[in-house]
Amino acid sequence: MNDRLNKILSKQQKQLTEPDAKSNEEIMQLVGFIVSDEEYAIPMLNIQEIIKPIEYTRVPSVPDYILGVFNLRGNVIPLIDLRKKFNLEATKQTEETRYIVMKGENNIAGFVIDRLTEAIRIRKDRIDPAPETLHKDKGMIYGIGKREDSILTILKVESLLKRDF
């Protein structure tokens, strides 16, 4: 038993002093979703929850992409239509429509998406910065993820949550 314990301890020590190549690869965990014909993703840690559409109340004097507010377990949360926010044509909600409730440091909001795709794990070295044509500080794009068969636009949650109304 002592010998077995020593082997485990030495293996743990070796892992601490000599990390293997896999531990050096940073992985970003994202949730993918579709808005119009494009696939986007946000970091999983910024998602409070994903729900089916519920009733919301319109609010006057807000930008047209703000649909209103909804009550989620006693919290009043703004509801933003990502199609309108991205200057795309609005469509009717379907069976696949979902609200993604995102949280940042100081803000929380619900976003209407057309449908979820999947949980995505992507190595950070497979994410390119936002295109040069965009203002990096003001833009909503964190980066472009390269996958085997497609590319993925990764959004900045803090920029989406920024209150400009």
One Martini backbone bead per residue (centre of mass of N, CA, C, O) as a GRO file, in nm:
protein
  165
    1MET     BB    1   0.057   0.063  -0.020
    2ASN     BB    2   0.300   0.254   0.000
    3ASP     BB    3   0.394   0.223  -0.294
    4ARG     BB    4   0.136   0.331  -0.425
    5LEU     BB    5   0.141   0.611  -0.296
    6ASN     BB    6   0.417   0.697  -0.409
    7LYS     BB    7   0.334   0.686  -0.708
    8ILE     BB    8   0.112   0.899  -0.694
    9LEU     BB    9   0.284   1.132  -0.583
   10SER     BB   10   0.495   1.133  -0.815
   11LYS     BB   11   0.293   1.188  -1.041
   12GLN     BB   12   0.189   1.458  -0.934
   13GLN     BB   13   0.463   1.602  -0.927
   14LYS     BB   14   0.522   1.574  -1.228
   15GLN     BB   15   0.272   1.738  -1.325
   16LEU     BB   16   0.363   2.004  -1.184
   17THR     BB   17   0.662   2.025  -1.319
   18GLU     BB   18   0.553   1.856  -1.601
   19PRO     BB   19   0.366   1.959  -1.822
   20ASP     BB   20   0.180   1.872  -2.062
   21ALA     BB   21   0.076   1.962  -2.373
   22LYS     BB   22  -0.233   1.973  -2.315
   23SER     BB   23  -0.221   2.191  -2.078
   24ASN     BB   24  -0.119   2.428  -2.280
   25GLU     BB   25  -0.399   2.411  -2.405
   26GLU     BB   26  -0.634   2.638  -2.452
   27ILE     BB   27  -0.979   2.629  -2.368
   28MET     BB   28  -1.287   2.722  -2.517
   29GLN     BB   29  -1.615   2.762  -2.392
   30LEU     BB   30  -1.911   2.732  -2.590
   31VAL     BB   31  -2.211   2.874  -2.737
   32GLY     BB   32  -2.413   2.799  -3.001
   33PHE     BB   33  -2.576   3.013  -3.258
   34ILE     BB   34  -2.856   3.137  -3.447
   35VAL     BB   35  -2.861   3.422  -3.681
   36SER     BB   36  -3.012   3.357  -3.930
   37ASP     BB   37  -2.723   3.233  -4.117
   38GLU     BB   38  -2.550   3.263  -3.857
   39GLU     BB   39  -2.277   3.173  -3.649
   40TYR     BB   40  -2.252   3.191  -3.300
   41ALA     BB   41  -2.066   3.284  -2.991
   42ILE     BB   42  -2.035   3.217  -2.636
   43PRO     BB   43  -1.940   3.207  -2.333
   44MET     BB   44  -2.047   2.991  -2.093
   45LEU     BB   45  -1.998   3.178  -1.834
   46ASN     BB   46  -2.224   3.404  -1.950
   47ILE     BB   47  -2.449   3.198  -1.879
   48GLN     BB   48  -2.738   3.161  -1.706
   49GLU     BB   49  -2.965   3.095  -1.936
   50ILE     BB   50  -3.200   2.883  -2.125
   51ILE     BB   51  -3.507   2.975  -2.291
   52LYS     BB   52  -3.813   2.986  -2.359
   53PRO     BB   53  -4.041   3.176  -2.463
   54ILE     BB   54  -4.181   3.463  -2.308
   55GLU     BB   55  -4.342   3.698  -2.169
   56TYR     BB   56  -4.355   4.048  -2.257
   57THR     BB   57  -4.283   4.402  -2.205
   58ARG     BB   58  -4.321   4.691  -2.327
   59VAL     BB   59  -4.105   4.982  -2.395
   60PRO     BB   60  -4.070   5.303  -2.404
   61SER     BB   61  -3.811   5.475  -2.551
   62VAL     BB   62  -3.658   5.255  -2.728
   63PRO     BB   63  -3.496   5.075  -2.912
   64ASP     BB   64  -3.604   4.844  -3.154
   65TYR     BB   65  -3.426   4.596  -3.027
   66ILE     BB   66  -3.610   4.645  -2.786
   67LEU     BB   67  -3.879   4.461  -2.679
   68GLY     BB   68  -3.827   4.459  -2.354
   69VAL     BB   69  -3.956   4.294  -2.065
   70PHE     BB   70  -3.884   4.036  -1.818
   71ASN     BB   71  -3.976   3.777  -1.588
   72LEU     BB   72  -3.718   3.623  -1.375
   73ARG     BB   73  -3.766   3.534  -1.076
   74GLY     BB   74  -3.809   3.866  -1.002
   75ASN     BB   75  -3.653   3.962  -1.257
   76VAL     BB   76  -3.590   4.240  -1.455
   77ILE     BB   77  -3.540   4.190  -1.811
   78PRO     BB   78  -3.401   4.261  -2.090
   79LEU     BB   79  -3.505   4.239  -2.444
   80ILE     BB   80  -3.309   4.124  -2.723
   81ASP     BB   81  -3.288   4.153  -3.072
   82LEU     BB   82  -3.041   4.034  -3.271
   83ARG     BB   83  -3.143   4.100  -3.549
   84LYS     BB   84  -3.179   4.407  -3.499
   85LYS     BB   85  -2.894   4.465  -3.386
   86PHE     BB   86  -2.775   4.347  -3.679
   87ASN     BB   87  -2.958   4.458  -3.915
   88LEU     BB   88  -3.199   4.259  -3.949
   89GLU     BB   89  -3.459   4.080  -4.031
   90ALA     BB   90  -3.747   4.023  -3.896
   91THR     BB   91  -3.904   3.745  -3.727
   92LYS     BB   92  -4.072   3.488  -3.640
   93GLN     BB   93  -4.128   3.278  -3.406
   94THR     BB   94  -4.027   2.953  -3.312
   95GLU     BB   95  -3.962   2.647  -3.175
   96GLU     BB   96  -3.636   2.731  -3.170
   97THR     BB   97  -3.665   2.963  -3.007
   98ARG     BB   98  -3.453   3.165  -2.787
   99TYR     BB   99  -3.336   3.259  -2.464
  100ILE     BB  100  -3.045   3.432  -2.369
  101VAL     BB  101  -2.903   3.463  -2.055
  102MET     BB  102  -2.683   3.722  -1.985
  103LYS     BB  103  -2.371   3.780  -1.808
  104GLY     BB  104  -2.189   4.020  -1.635
  105GLU     BB  105  -2.059   4.225  -1.420
  106ASN     BB  106  -2.336   4.447  -1.430
  107ASN     BB  107  -2.509   4.274  -1.636
  108ILE     BB  108  -2.839   4.184  -1.776
  109ALA     BB  109  -2.974   3.974  -2.050
  110GLY     BB  110  -3.192   3.907  -2.314
  111PHE     BB  111  -3.172   3.691  -2.611
  112VAL     BB  112  -3.278   3.655  -2.934
  113ILE     BB  113  -3.285   3.343  -3.099
  114ASP     BB  114  -3.331   3.105  -3.338
  115ARG     BB  115  -3.092   2.889  -3.248
  116LEU     BB  116  -2.936   2.625  -3.137
  117THR     BB  117  -2.653   2.415  -3.152
  118GLU     BB  118  -2.374   2.400  -2.951
  119ALA     BB  119  -2.123   2.282  -2.780
  120ILE     BB  120  -1.795   2.442  -2.762
  121ARG     BB  121  -1.457   2.341  -2.832
  122ILE     BB  122  -1.174   2.570  -2.840
  123ARG     BB  123  -0.880   2.663  -2.928
  124LYS     BB  124  -0.714   2.962  -2.894
  125ASP     BB  125  -0.525   2.912  -3.155
  126ARG     BB  126  -0.818   2.910  -3.336
  127ILE     BB  127  -0.830   3.228  -3.273
  128ASP     BB  128  -0.901   3.515  -3.426
  129PRO     BB  129  -0.912   3.822  -3.466
  130ALA     BB  130  -1.066   4.077  -3.544
  131PRO     BB  131  -1.117   4.253  -3.795
  132GLU     BB  132  -0.965   4.548  -3.900
  133THR     BB  133  -1.243   4.700  -3.979
  134LEU     BB  134  -1.283   4.697  -3.680
  135HIS     BB  135  -1.351   4.823  -3.376
  136LYS     BB  136  -1.217   4.683  -3.109
  137ASP     BB  137  -1.354   4.846  -2.871
  138LYS     BB  138  -1.662   4.867  -3.007
  139GLY     BB  139  -1.702   4.590  -3.076
  140MET     BB  140  -1.862   4.251  -3.071
  141ILE     BB  141  -1.593   4.107  -3.157
  142TYR     BB  142  -1.357   3.880  -3.046
  143GLY     BB  143  -1.366   3.643  -3.278
  144ILE     BB  144  -1.238   3.383  -3.503
  145GLY     BB  145  -1.335   3.058  -3.542
  146LYS     BB  146  -1.162   2.760  -3.634
  147ARG     BB  147  -1.289   2.498  -3.809
  148GLU     BB  148  -1.302   2.232  -4.004
  149ASP     BB  149  -1.599   2.337  -4.165
  150SER     BB  150  -1.580   2.630  -4.016
  151ILE     BB  151  -1.688   2.939  -3.898
  152LEU     BB  152  -1.679   3.159  -3.596
  153THR     BB  153  -1.851   3.401  -3.417
  154ILE     BB  154  -1.720   3.574  -3.144
  155LEU     BB  155  -1.863   3.728  -2.876
  156LYS     BB  156  -1.902   4.013  -2.675
  157VAL     BB  157  -2.075   4.038  -2.394
  158GLU     BB  158  -2.024   4.330  -2.292
  159SER     BB  159  -2.121   4.462  -2.560
  160LEU     BB  160  -2.411   4.348  -2.556
  161LEU     BB  161  -2.475   4.471  -2.254
  162LYS     BB  162  -2.451   4.747  -2.334
  163ARG     BB  163  -2.595   5.050  -2.243
  164ASP     BB  164  -2.780   5.250  -2.510
  165PHE     BB  165  -3.078   5.341  -2.342
   0.00000   0.00000   0.00000
